[in-house]
Amino acid sequence: MIERNVQRSGFGKRIQAREQRAMFKAFVIAAAMLFGPGPASAQDYPTHPVRVIVPFAPGGGTDALSRVLADALGRRLGQAFVVENMGGAGGTIGYNMVARTDPDGYTILSATPALVINPYIQKDIAYDPLRDFAPVIQTTTSPMVIVVPTASPIHTAQDLIDAARARPGQIRYGSAGIGSISHVTGALFAAMAGVKLTHVPYRGSGPALIDLLAGRMHVQFENAPTVLGQIQGGQLRAVAVGTAGKSSLLPDVPIVAATVPGYESSSWFGFLVPAATPRPVIDRLNAALNDILNDPGMEKRLAGLGVERIGGTPQAFGAYLKAKVAEMKTVAEAANLTRQ
């Protein structure tokens, strides 16, 4: 009787309505889990904003390039690709974070050579550059270039090798710091050419270039965008570029590999995602980025940033990363790099 009276009352009707809504909600959730695409489904991906982690502070070259490509991705795929700067420890903080993030396709990493350099120069690295990430695409490359003051008697890579052999350990090169790409590039050259160069680390490429221009350093292995102005202005001479083939940024400068076979050193840039991210999502990102890179307007914009477009498949980028990890191991041993 009491139960019948409750059902007839307004209170009973509200209970029944609430139960019906709960049952309907449960049915919808169950149906979505069974039949609907998950959050990383390539069919609808992305369905909400995507984070693009830049493991460096705002304002640098990696940040600028990431924002250009993230904006283009957002317009192409219909969702915001939001750049988040997570600087510190030479990029390690950002790399560690992405390595531990859920592989749902909504966190992307902007990667640079620091990804493979850091494990050889820093202690307590929590990520593995090959195991913990899945490659999406290598977007661009920026040639490393050997530069000397215009008054230097060194005009070619062979001249540099001859000078180093004539005066072992007396040819000095500055860099942006221990473990920087400019340091590693010089160490790789010395190891492959079989010569001894003396490395002088600075707190950034700028101070190193000041001493190079003043004649206190003999040579510098530097990222092309950093020294293009001085090359074009006649303060520095480009001796050779580290690209495997001719550089479109410095088409008249010979490649190091013509003198040191097999040598290749570029400051590369690419996107990775956490390992185990669904392959269809990776393929969707890869296709969108290839379309973006193939746009003539984007090519011109990238050239203005001092980089050259690459593109290609995730497999090609993965093979490139494996080669860079192996190369870095050789350089670390040859240059006696130690973890600090």
N, C-alpha and C positions, 0 to 999 in steps of 0.2 A: 504493500500500500504506500509506504513511504517512498519507495523507489519510483512508483507510478506518479505520485504527486510531484516529485522532483522533476521527472521528465516533462510533465505538463507545464511546469512553471517556466518563467523566463530564464531563470538561472540554469535550469536543465537544458534549455535550448541553446544557451551560450556554451555550455560544456560540450554538447554534441557538435556544434559548429567548430569549436576549437579542435576537437578530435578529428573532424573531417579535414580541416586545414592541415593538421599535422600529418595525417595519412597521405594527403595529396602531395605535400612537400617531400615526404619520404619517397613516394613513388617517383617524383620528378628527379630527385637525386640519384635513385637507383637506376632509372632509365638513362640518365646522363653518363653514369659510370659504365653501363653496359653497352650503350649504343653511340654515345656522343664522343667527339674527339677530345683528347686530353689537352692540357694546357700547352703541350709542346707539339701538337699535331701539325703536320705540314699543311694540311688542308686549310686551316684557318689562321695559322701562325703568321704574325703575332696578334694576339687578342687584347693585349694591354702593353704599356710601355716597357721597353727593354733597356737595361742598364749597360752602358759601355764603360768599363773600368779602365781608366788611364792611370798607370802606376807611378805617375810623376806629378809634380806641381803644375798648376795652370800657367799658361803663357809660353811653354816650350814648344819645340817642333812637333813632338809626339802629340801634345794636346791640340795644337792647331790642325794637324792632319786628321786626328780622330774626330774633331768636330765637323770638319768638312764632309767626311765620309758618313758620319752618323746622321747628319742632316739629310744627306742624299738618300740614305737607307730609309729614314722616316718617311720621306716623300714617296718613295717607291713602294714601301710595304704598308703604308697607311697607319702606322703607329709611331709614337715618339721613341727615338733612340737617344736616351739621356746620358750625356757624358758625366761621369763622376770621377773626380781626381782623388786618388788615394796614394799620395806620395810617401816616400820614406824608405830608408835603407836601400837606396839604389834601385827601387822598384820592387823589392822583395815583399813588402807589406801587401801591395796589390796582388802580386802573383800568388802569394800564400792564400789570400782571401778567396780568389777565384777558384783555386784548386780545391777548396773545401765547400764551394757553393753547389747547391742542387743542380744537377744537369738537366734543367727544364727548358733551356733555350732562351731564358730571359736575363742571363748575365753573360756578357761578351768581354773578352780581354783584348786590349790593344797591346800587342807584344813587340818588343824591340830586342836587339842583341843582348841586352842585360839579362833576358830570360835564361840564356845558356851560359853567360859569363858568371853570374852571381854564385852558382854552386861551387865554383872553383876559388872564389876569393872571400866568401863569407861563411861563417860558422852558423850552425843551427838552421840551415835551409830546410824548410818543411815541404817543399814541392820537388817533384821530378819533372823536368821540362818535356819529357816524352810520355811518361806514364800518366801524368795527371791532367793532361790537356788533349783536346782533339783539334786538329788544325781545320780551319775554315778556308782561309785564302791568304796568300802573300799578296798584299796590295801594291806595295811600292818598294823601291830600292833607292838608295842614295850612295853614289860612289865615294869611297875613301880615296883621297888623292895625296900623293907625296908632294910636299911643297918645300921650297927653299927660298931664301932672299934672292932678289934678282941679281945681286952682286956675287952670289955664290958661284964657284967654279963647277958645281954639280949641275949638269944639264940633263942627264939620263939616269935611269935606274942602274945601268952598268957603271956609270961614274960613281954613284953612291956605294956600290959594292966594292969597286976598286979602292975608294977612299977608306972604307972600313977595313979592308984587308991590309992596306998600307999602314993604317994607324989603329990597330985593334983596341976597341974600347974607348977611343978618343972622340969618335963621332957621337954627339949628343942629340937626342930627340926629346922634346917635351910632349906632354900629354895632359888630358883633362883630369888625370888622377889614376891611381893604381886600379886596374880592372876596367878602366874606361875603354870604349871602342878604339880610341886613338892609341892607347897603350897596347892593347891586344893586337891591333893591326901592325904596329911597329915590331912587336915581338914575333909575330908570324913571319914578317919579312926577314928578320934576322935569322930565324930558325931555318927557313926554306932556302935562303941564300947562303947559309953557312958562314955568317959573319957575326961579329960582336959589336953591338951598339949599346951605348949607355942611356938608360931611360931616366928622365928627370920628371917626376910627377908634379903637377900644379893643381890648384883648386879651380879647375875649369879650363876650357880651351882658350878663353880670352887672355889670361895672364901668360899662358904658354906662348901665344902668338906675339905678345908684346916683346918677349925675350927673343923670339925667333927673328922678328923684324929688326931688333937691336943688334943682332949678330951674336948674342950670347948662347943661342942654340944653333945647331947646324941644319936641322931638318925637322919636319913635323909630318905625321901621318894623320890627316884630318878629314872630317866629313865635308864633302864638297860645298854644301850651302854655307858653312861657316867661313870658308875662305874664298868664295867666288868673287866677292867684292874686291879683295886685295889682289886676286889674280887679274881681274879685269882692269883694275886701277894701276897695275904695273909694280906693285910693292912686293909681290910674291911670284915665283915662277912655278908652274905646275910641271913636275918632272914625269909623273906617270899616274894613272888611275888604277884602282884595284878591281874594277869590273872585269868579268870574264871576256866581254867583247867591248867594242867601242861605246863610249858613253855619249848619249845625246846632249848632255849638259856641257861636256868638254870634248867635242868630237875630234879636235886636232891633237889631243894629248894621247900618247901611246899607252898601252896597257902594261902593267907590271908583268903579266904572264908571258909577254913576248921575250922578257929577259929571265924571269924566274918561272919556268913552266909549272902550271897547276896552281899558281897563286891567284887567289880571289878574296877580296875583302870589301864588303859593302855594308852600309848601315841599313839593314832591312826593317820593314814594318809589316805586320800582318795581324789578322784576327784569329783568336782561338776561343774555344768554349771548354767548359769542364768535361773531362772524360765521361763517356757514357751518355752524352747528349744524343738524342735520337738522330739517326742518319738523315731522315727526310728533312729535318730542321736545318742541319748543316748544309745539305744540298740546296735548300731554298735560299739561305743566306749567301751561299757561294754564287748561285745564279744571279741574284740581285746585285751583288758586288761586281761581278764580271760585267754586267750590263752597265753599271755606273762607270766603271773604269774605261769601258770602250767608248764612252761618250766623248766626242772631240772637245766639247767645252770643259769637261772634267780634266782631260789630258792637259789642256792649256793651264788650267788652274793649278794642277799638281806641279807642272813645270815652274810656275811662279813660286812655289814653296821649295823648289830645289830638289824635287824627287822625280823619279821615273816610274810609271805604272808597270805592274807585272801581271797580276791576275793569274788565272789557271785553276787547277783542280785542288781539292783538299789533299789528294794523294801526292801531288807535286810539292805542295808546301810541307807535308809530312816528311818527304824524302829530303828536302832542303834542310829541315830542322835536324834530322838525324846526322846529316853531313856536318852541320855546324857544331853539334855536340861532340862529334868525333874530332873535328878540327880543334875545338877549344881544349880538349884533353891533351892534344899534341902541343899546343901553344903553352898550356899551363906547365907542362913538364919541361919544355925547352926554356921557358922564361922563369922557372922556379917560383911560380906564383904560389902564395900560401894563403890560407884562410885566416881572416882577421876578425 
